[in-house]
Amino acid sequence: MRRREFAAVAAVAVLGMSAVGCGSGHEQAESEDKGHAATTVAEPAYSGLKDVPARLEKDGTTITVGDPHAKVTVHLYEDPRCPVCEEFETKGGGPKLRAATLRRETRTQYTLASFLDDRLRGSGSKKAVNALRAALEAGKFAEYHDMLYAHQPEESVDGFTDAYLLELAGRIDGLRGPAFDSAVKTMKYRSFVTAAEKAYERAGGAAEPNGPGTPTAEINGVRIPPQSNGVLFDGQIFDTLLAKIRARPEEWRKASS
């Protein structure tokens, strides 16, 4: 086992978690509530997702949400059609991650995959990723990302159609308009969708040439390995892990080098 993987395993092994994700057949294990460590925040918290900044990084595929000076960076690999991503975002660590992002304690990065379209047939993942890129251009990425997972269709239905994506966008103040609507209908950001999928596949390395599975998370550059990614699905445990890394970032970094 590589030291980077060992560091992640050491951080969560005591939690007794098992792997779960799209492409993974393991079941999530039960876990205990570990509580939350308090942290002093210098800057005032964002009032809501509408105020959280989001930007496209120089690599052209990574979308970063939150305070650029936050001590903790959580990089997520997600496919919009993935029901396990929906579980993370709505019932697991996602709500805690959003709260930490609003408090400026954590920034969140996304690599948006679309492999499920080929696996299950359809175009919903690609259409959703394209629409998310359009929402970023409109300054509404964080809100729209939240909206899509809160109203994700069944994986097998391929329900992220243009009409449905526009309907959901209409629930976000200021998102709908000629530019956004046209971008959704014409797949304006098709090249971004392709590049993001390739970035996801590269992230799997030689061992996983088709990508690492979704959701996959890296915290300050340390990937939570598949055998321990159940930590993502218990909000309190995930919150505690973020707090511990925030309190001792150098220790986490040294352990992963």
Salt bridges, closest charged atoms under 4 A:
GLU5 OE2 - ARG2 NH2 2.78
ASP51 OD2 - LYS50 NZ 3.20
GLU57 OE2 - ARG55 NH2 3.32
ASP67 OD2 - ARG104 NH1 3.41
GLU78 OE1 - HIS145 NE2 2.94
GLU86 OE2 - LYS91 NZ 3.40
GLU89 OE1 - ARG98 NH1 2.84
GLU89 OE2 - HIS145 NE2 3.77
GLU105 OE1 - ARG103 NH2 2.94
GLU105 OE1 - ARG246 NH2 3.27
ASP117 OD1 - ARG81 NH1 2.92
ASP117 OD2 - LYS126 NZ 3.67
ASP118 OD1 - LYS126 NZ 3.74
GLU137 OE1 - ARG133 NH1 2.81
GLU143 OE2 - LYS140 NZ 3.79
ASP146 OD1 - ARG98 NE 3.14
ASP158 OD1 - ARG81 NH1 3.35
ASP162 OD1 - LYS127 NZ 3.05
GLU167 OE2 - ARG171 NH2 2.93
ASP181 OD1 - ARG176 NE 2.70
GLU218 OE2 - ARG223 NH2 2.56
ASP239 OD2 - HIS36 NE2 3.39
GLU250 OE2 - ARG253 NH1 2.55
GLU251 OE1 - ARG248 NE 3.10
